Amino acid sequence: MLISVVGGVVVAVGVYLANQHFASPSLTVPKQSSEPLPSAGRGNGARSERAVVNQDQILAPAFDSNKALEKFISLKDRAAKGDAASQRELAELYGLCIPVNTNAERYLASYEAIAKQAKTPANAEGLRRAAKAAVNECSVVDNGAIIPIEARELWLAQAAKNGDLAAQAQIYLTSNQRPQGEQLKGFMDHVVNSRDPNAVFEMGQLVAGNVDSGDVGAYTNVANDKLSGYAWSIAACRMGLACGTGSEIMNSACLNTSGCSSTDFESFVRDNLVSAGDAALLNSKVQEVSAFLPTKK
């Protein structure tokens, strides 16, 4: 799945791979529960919902496969027990690893070829680093098994059913009938009231692709264009979402766009996606979105 701005799933078109093997649980899909949960709890999983952390924690030391395996097993266990946020995290992890676990060597070779065409050494090095990080992370996922697309789709659907707003936004993003008017306004209210940076970031993905949002009340000015989408996602980063160098969000942006030299997501947007003429309007939209939300800045 290609993300309009950047998101939890990294799929490089035409790149497929297979991975090294570690002992881990076999691939499973969720059991369909009859009753949804009223709301999603915050996960504390292996990926920690694109964890809201200090930026120094993002630049991790050398890859520790044993620790990564423990975290994956814990994440999968919580997802199987019904934690909605963990179910979404597992879906996102499967989305990342679908191309990687088909042929890891070819995956790395493909990004090496792209890196050689990069405009700057920083972008080239960033691509290599992000591709290697993906291979490392996926090396402990389901014993390196090839992951069917359905596994990601089913876990994401279960997370959405159980109340995870970020998962619901991701599903809306690929729906033929996106929410508009009162339905969209209600969903935006839920996202704002949740104070969940993950949901706020995904709202940016959803808003960026809207052509006509209908009547959404106070959200009208930030509901249906790319700049508004960027504003929601930037606001999520300002709430404390991990958006710096080495974060899942920045690795995804790097792998999908080859723009790997920015220090954080906001800089990435301003450096690569927004013209100088639109900078003031983006500032205004970020300010408007942030007025709905708590921020760190």
C-alpha positions in Angstrom: 0.0 0.0 0.0 1.5 3.4 -1.0 0.8 6.1 1.5 -0.2 9.5 0.3 2.2 11.3 2.7 3.8 8.5 4.7 2.4 6.0 7.1 2.9 2.8 9.1 3.2 0.5 6.0 6.2 0.7 3.8 5.7 -1.0 0.4 8.3 -0.3 -2.3 6.7 -1.0 -5.6 8.3 -3.9 -7.5 10.5 -4.8 -4.6 10.1 -8.3 -3.1 12.3 -10.4 -0.8 13.0 -13.3 1.6 14.5 -13.1 5.0 16.8 -14.8 7.6 15.1 -17.1 10.1 14.7 -16.8 13.8 12.5 -19.0 16.1 9.2 -17.2 16.4 5.5 -18.0 16.4 4.0 -19.1 13.1 1.9 -16.6 11.2 -1.6 -16.3 12.4 -4.6 -14.2 11.6 -7.1 -12.9 14.2 -10.1 -14.8 15.3 -13.2 -12.8 14.4 -14.8 -11.6 17.7 -18.5 -11.1 17.8 -18.5 -7.9 19.9 -16.3 -4.9 19.3 -14.7 -3.1 22.2 -16.0 0.4 22.9 -12.6 2.0 22.5 -9.0 1.1 21.9 -6.5 1.2 24.7 -3.0 2.5 24.0 -0.6 -0.3 23.1 2.9 -0.8 24.6 4.2 -3.1 21.9 7.3 -3.9 20.0 6.8 -1.0 17.7 5.0 1.0 20.5 2.6 2.7 18.1 5.3 4.7 16.4 6.2 5.3 20.0 5.8 8.7 21.6 9.4 8.9 23.0 12.4 11.1 23.4 14.1 11.4 20.1 17.4 10.1 21.6 15.6 6.8 22.0 14.9 6.5 18.3 18.5 6.2 17.2 18.9 2.7 18.5 22.2 0.9 18.9 23.2 -2.2 16.9 20.3 -4.5 16.1 19.7 -7.1 18.8 17.8 -10.0 17.3 16.9 -11.6 20.6 15.4 -8.5 22.0 13.6 -7.8 18.8 12.2 -11.3 18.8 11.0 -10.9 22.4 9.2 -7.7 21.5 7.6 -9.3 18.4 6.3 -12.2 20.5 4.9 -9.9 23.1 3.2 -7.7 20.4 1.7 -10.7 18.8 0.5 -12.1 22.1 -1.2 -8.8 23.0 -2.8 -8.6 19.6 -4.2 -12.2 20.0 -5.6 -11.3 23.3 -7.6 -8.4 21.8 -5.6 -5.2 22.4 -6.7 -3.0 19.5 -3.6 -0.8 19.3 -1.4 -3.9 19.2 -3.6 -5.4 16.5 -3.0 -2.3 14.4 0.7 -2.3 15.2 0.9 -6.0 14.1 -1.0 -5.1 10.9 1.5 -2.3 10.2 4.4 -4.6 10.9 3.1 -7.2 8.5 2.6 -4.4 5.9 6.3 -3.5 6.3 7.4 -7.1 6.0 5.3 -8.3 3.1 7.9 -7.2 0.5 10.9 -7.8 2.8 10.1 -11.4 3.7 9.8 -12.5 0.1 13.5 -11.9 -0.7 15.6 -9.8 1.7 18.6 -9.8 -0.5 16.7 -8.5 -3.5 15.0 -5.9 -1.3 18.4 -4.6 -0.2 19.8 -4.8 -3.7 16.8 -2.8 -5.1 17.4 0.0 -2.6 21.1 -0.1 -3.2 20.4 0.6 -6.9 18.1 3.5 -5.9 20.7 4.8 -3.5 23.2 5.0 -6.3 20.9 7.3 -8.1 20.2 9.5 -5.1 20.7 13.3 -5.5 22.9 13.6 -2.4 25.1 11.3 -0.3 22.8 11.9 2.7 19.8 10.6 0.8 21.8 7.6 -0.4 23.0 6.7 3.1 19.5 7.3 4.5 18.0 4.8 2.0 20.6 2.2 2.8 20.0 2.7 6.6 16.2 2.6 6.3 16.2 -0.5 4.1 18.6 -2.3 6.4 16.4 -1.4 9.4 13.4 -2.9 7.6 15.2 -6.1 6.9 16.4 -6.3 10.6 13.0 -5.7 12.0 11.3 -8.2 9.6 13.9 -10.9 10.3 12.1 -11.9 13.5 8.6 -11.7 12.1 6.9 -15.1 11.9 10.1 -17.0 11.4 10.8 -15.0 8.2 7.8 -16.5 6.5 6.3 -14.9 3.4 3.3 -12.9 4.7 0.0 -13.0 2.8 -1.6 -9.6 2.3 -4.7 -11.0 4.0 -2.9 -11.2 7.3 -2.3 -7.4 7.3 -5.9 -6.7 6.2 -7.5 -8.9 8.8 -5.5 -7.6 11.7 -6.2 -4.0 10.6 -9.9 -4.7 10.3 -9.9 -6.3 13.7 -8.1 -3.3 15.2 -10.6 -0.9 13.6 -13.6 -3.0 14.8 -12.1 -2.9 18.3 -12.0 0.9 18.4 -8.5 1.8 17.2 -9.0 5.2 15.5 -5.7 5.1 13.6 -6.8 1.8 12.1 -10.2 3.2 11.3 -8.5 6.1 9.5 -6.3 3.7 7.5 -9.4 1.7 6.4 -11.3 4.9 5.5 -8.2 5.9 3.4 -8.7 2.9 1.0 -12.5 2.9 1.1 -14.5 3.7 -2.0 -16.9 5.7 0.2 -14.8 8.0 2.5 -16.7 9.7 5.3 -18.1 13.2 4.5 -20.2 15.7 6.3 -21.5 14.7 9.7 -19.8 11.3 9.5 -16.4 12.9 8.9 -17.0 15.5 11.5 -17.9 12.9 14.1 -14.8 10.9 13.3 -12.6 14.0 13.5 -14.2 14.8 16.9 -13.3 11.3 18.1 -9.7 11.7 16.9 -9.3 15.1 18.6 -10.9 13.9 21.8 -8.8 10.8 21.9 -5.6 12.8 22.2 -3.9 9.9 20.3 -1.0 11.2 18.2 -1.2 8.0 16.0 -4.8 8.7 15.1 -4.0 12.4 14.5 -1.2 11.5 12.1 -3.5 9.1 10.2 -6.1 11.8 10.0 -3.6 13.7 8.0 -3.4 10.8 5.6 -7.1 10.7 5.3 -7.6 14.5 4.9 -4.8 14.8 2.3 -6.8 12.7 -0.1 -10.2 14.4 0.4 -11.7 16.3 -2.5 -14.9 17.3 -0.9 -15.4 16.9 2.9 -18.9 18.4 3.1 -20.0 20.4 6.1 -17.6 19.5 8.9 -18.2 22.6 11.1 -15.1 23.9 12.8 -12.8 21.6 10.8 -13.8 23.1 7.4 -10.5 24.8 6.7 -8.4 21.7 7.5 -10.5 18.9 6.1 -9.8 18.4 2.4 -6.5 19.1 0.8 -2.8 18.1 1.0 -1.7 21.1 3.0 -4.4 20.3 5.6 -3.2 16.7 5.6 0.3 17.7 6.2 -0.9 20.0 9.0 -2.6 17.2 10.9 0.4 15.0 10.6 2.8 17.8 11.7 0.5 18.5 14.7 0.8 14.8 15.7 4.5 15.1 15.7 4.3 18.2 17.8 2.1 16.2 20.3 5.1 13.9 20.8 4.8 11.2 18.1 8.2 9.9 17.1 8.9 11.7 13.9 12.7 12.2 14.0 15.6 10.6 12.2 15.4 6.8 12.5 11.7 6.7 13.4 9.3 4.5 11.6 7.6 7.5 10.0 10.9 8.9 8.7 12.1 5.5 7.5 8.8 5.2 5.6 9.1 8.6 4.1 12.7 7.8 3.1 11.9 4.4 1.5 8.8 5.8 -0.4 10.2 9.1 -1.7 14.0 8.8 -1.4 13.9 12.0 0.6 16.1 10.9 3.5 18.1 14.0 4.5 15.5 15.8 6.7 15.9 15.7 10.5 12.2 15.1 11.2 8.8 14.8 9.5 8.0 18.5 9.6 11.3 19.3 8.0 10.7 16.6 5.4 7.3 18.1 4.5 8.7 21.6 4.3 11.8 20.6 2.3 10.2 18.2 -0.2 6.4 18.6 -0.4 5.5 22.3 0.1 6.5 25.2 -2.1 7.8 28.4 -0.7 4.6 30.1 -1.8 2.5 27.7 0.3 4.6 27.9 3.5 2.6 30.6 5.1 -0.7 28.8 4.4 0.8 25.6 5.9 1.8 27.5 9.0 -1.7 28.8 9.3 -3.2 25.3 8.9 -0.8 23.8 11.5 -1.8 26.5 13.9 -5.5 25.8 13.3 -5.2 22.1 13.8 -2.9 22.5 16.8 -5.6 24.7 18.5 -7.7 21.5 18.7 -4.9 19.5 20.3 -2.3 19.4 23.1 1.2 20.0 21.8 4.7 19.9 23.1 5.8 23.0 21.2 
